[in-house]
Amino acid sequence: MEIDRDDPLRDDVRALLEQHLRDMRANSPACSIHALDPLALAGPDVSFWTLRAEGALLGCAALRQIAADHGEIKSMRTTAAARRRGVAARLLAHVLDEARARGYARVSLETGAQGFFAPARAFYGSRGFVECGPFEGYGPDPNSVFMTLALG
């Protein structure tokens, strides 16, 4: 398995991101969906990676700079076939290594409060993320859970 910078507009990546957005729409009110679309993920303030095995897409993750010392994880997603294979853990480790290399003091994320998102909250919690208040541009939202990790 290899992690490389990639283009969120690439066909197979776009399909995975569209599935991500469909899941968000199915499980969250429209006003509480904060996932970026593929075009926004291609923006200059976002770094985007995919993890592939023998060319097959297994997952993706993005890191958006929101301040000189603060990054936000966006669009962390694995394919259904890749779940429970360590793909998310590898992607998260890569994103955190990049954040540390940039000198970020912390990395934050927003995920849903609904039951559908419980595995994501548990995953991030098991990696040291703790709940926090809204950050950079977010407001209080009963449908969102905000989490952060201080980087040492």
C-alpha positions as CSV (number, residue, x, y, z in Angstrom):
1,M,0.0,0.0,0.0
2,E,1.3,3.4,-1.0
3,I,0.1,6.9,0.0
4,D,0.7,9.7,-2.6
5,R,-0.6,13.1,-3.4
6,D,-3.5,12.8,-5.8
7,D,-6.1,14.7,-7.7
8,P,-9.5,14.7,-6.1
9,L,-11.0,15.2,-9.6
10,R,-9.6,11.9,-10.8
11,D,-12.5,9.6,-11.8
12,D,-12.1,6.9,-9.1
13,V,-11.4,9.4,-6.4
14,R,-14.4,11.5,-7.4
15,A,-16.6,8.5,-7.2
16,L,-15.4,7.8,-3.6
17,L,-15.9,11.4,-2.6
18,E,-19.4,11.4,-4.1
19,Q,-20.2,8.4,-2.0
20,H,-18.9,10.3,1.0
21,L,-21.2,13.2,0.2
22,R,-24.2,10.9,-0.4
23,D,-23.6,9.4,3.1
24,M,-23.4,12.9,4.6
25,R,-26.7,13.9,2.9
26,A,-28.4,10.7,4.1
27,N,-27.3,11.1,7.7
28,S,-27.1,14.9,8.4
29,P,-29.3,17.9,7.8
30,A,-28.1,20.0,4.8
31,C,-27.1,22.9,7.1
32,S,-24.8,20.5,9.0
33,I,-22.9,19.0,6.1
34,H,-19.3,20.3,6.1
35,A,-17.7,17.9,3.7
36,L,-15.8,19.5,0.8
37,D,-16.6,18.6,-2.7
38,P,-13.9,17.4,-5.1
39,L,-13.3,20.9,-6.6
40,A,-12.8,22.4,-3.1
41,L,-10.4,19.6,-2.2
42,A,-8.3,20.6,-5.2
43,G,-7.9,24.2,-3.8
44,P,-4.6,25.7,-2.9
45,D,-5.1,25.5,0.9
46,V,-5.8,21.7,0.8
47,S,-3.3,18.9,0.5
48,F,-5.0,15.7,-0.7
49,W,-3.7,12.1,-0.6
50,T,-4.9,8.7,-1.6
51,L,-3.8,5.3,-0.4
52,R,-3.7,2.6,-3.2
53,A,-2.7,-1.0,-3.4
54,E,-1.6,-2.2,-6.9
55,G,-3.3,0.9,-8.3
56,A,-6.6,0.2,-6.6
57,L,-8.0,3.1,-4.6
58,L,-8.5,2.2,-0.9
59,G,-9.0,5.5,0.7
60,C,-8.3,9.2,0.8
61,A,-7.7,12.1,3.3
62,A,-7.0,15.8,3.1
63,L,-5.4,18.4,5.3
64,R,-6.5,22.0,5.1
65,Q,-4.5,24.7,6.6
66,I,-6.7,27.0,8.7
67,A,-4.0,28.9,10.6
68,A,-0.2,28.9,10.6
69,D,-0.2,26.4,13.5
70,H,-3.6,24.6,12.9
71,G,-4.8,22.2,10.4
72,E,-8.1,20.5,9.7
73,I,-8.6,16.9,8.5
74,K,-11.1,16.8,5.7
75,S,-12.7,14.0,3.6
76,M,-11.1,11.0,5.4
77,R,-12.8,8.1,3.7
78,T,-12.0,4.4,2.9
79,T,-13.7,2.2,0.3
80,A,-16.1,-0.4,1.7
81,A,-13.7,-3.1,0.6
82,A,-10.8,-1.5,2.5
83,R,-12.5,-1.2,5.9
84,R,-10.9,-3.0,8.8
85,R,-7.6,-3.3,6.9
86,G,-5.7,-0.5,8.6
87,V,-6.2,2.0,5.7
88,A,-7.7,4.7,7.9
89,A,-5.0,4.3,10.4
90,R,-2.3,4.6,7.8
91,L,-3.9,7.7,6.2
92,L,-4.3,9.4,9.6
93,A,-0.7,8.7,10.5
94,H,0.4,10.2,7.2
95,V,-1.7,13.3,7.7
96,L,-0.5,13.8,11.2
97,D,3.2,13.4,10.1
98,E,2.6,16.1,7.5
99,A,1.0,18.4,10.1
100,R,3.9,17.9,12.4
101,A,6.3,18.6,9.5
102,R,4.5,21.9,8.8
103,G,4.9,22.9,12.5
104,Y,1.2,22.7,13.4
105,A,0.5,22.7,17.1
106,R,-2.8,21.0,16.6
107,V,-5.1,19.3,14.1
108,S,-8.9,19.4,14.3
109,L,-11.9,17.9,12.6
110,E,-15.6,18.0,12.4
111,T,-17.8,14.9,12.2
112,G,-21.4,14.1,12.7
113,A,-23.2,13.6,16.0
114,Q,-25.5,10.9,14.6
115,G,-25.1,7.2,15.2
116,F,-23.8,6.7,11.7
117,F,-20.7,8.6,12.6
118,A,-20.0,6.7,15.9
119,P,-17.3,4.6,14.3
120,A,-15.5,7.7,13.1
121,R,-15.7,9.3,16.5
122,A,-14.4,6.1,18.2
123,F,-11.6,5.9,15.7
124,Y,-10.4,9.4,16.3
125,G,-10.8,9.1,20.0
126,S,-8.7,6.0,20.0
127,R,-5.9,8.0,18.4
128,G,-5.9,10.7,21.0
129,F,-8.4,13.2,19.6
130,V,-10.7,14.8,22.2
131,E,-13.9,16.7,21.8
132,C,-13.6,20.5,21.6
133,G,-15.7,23.5,20.7
134,P,-16.3,24.8,17.2
135,F,-13.1,26.1,15.5
136,E,-12.3,28.2,12.5
137,G,-15.5,29.2,10.8
138,Y,-17.8,26.6,12.5
139,G,-20.5,27.5,14.9
140,P,-22.3,25.5,17.5
141,D,-24.3,22.7,15.9
142,P,-26.1,19.9,17.7
143,N,-25.4,17.7,14.6
144,S,-21.6,18.2,14.7
145,V,-18.9,16.9,17.0
146,F,-15.7,18.8,16.9
147,M,-12.4,17.1,17.9
148,T,-8.8,18.1,18.2
149,L,-5.4,16.6,18.8
150,A,-2.5,18.6,20.2
151,L,0.7,17.7,18.3
152,G,3.9,17.3,20.3
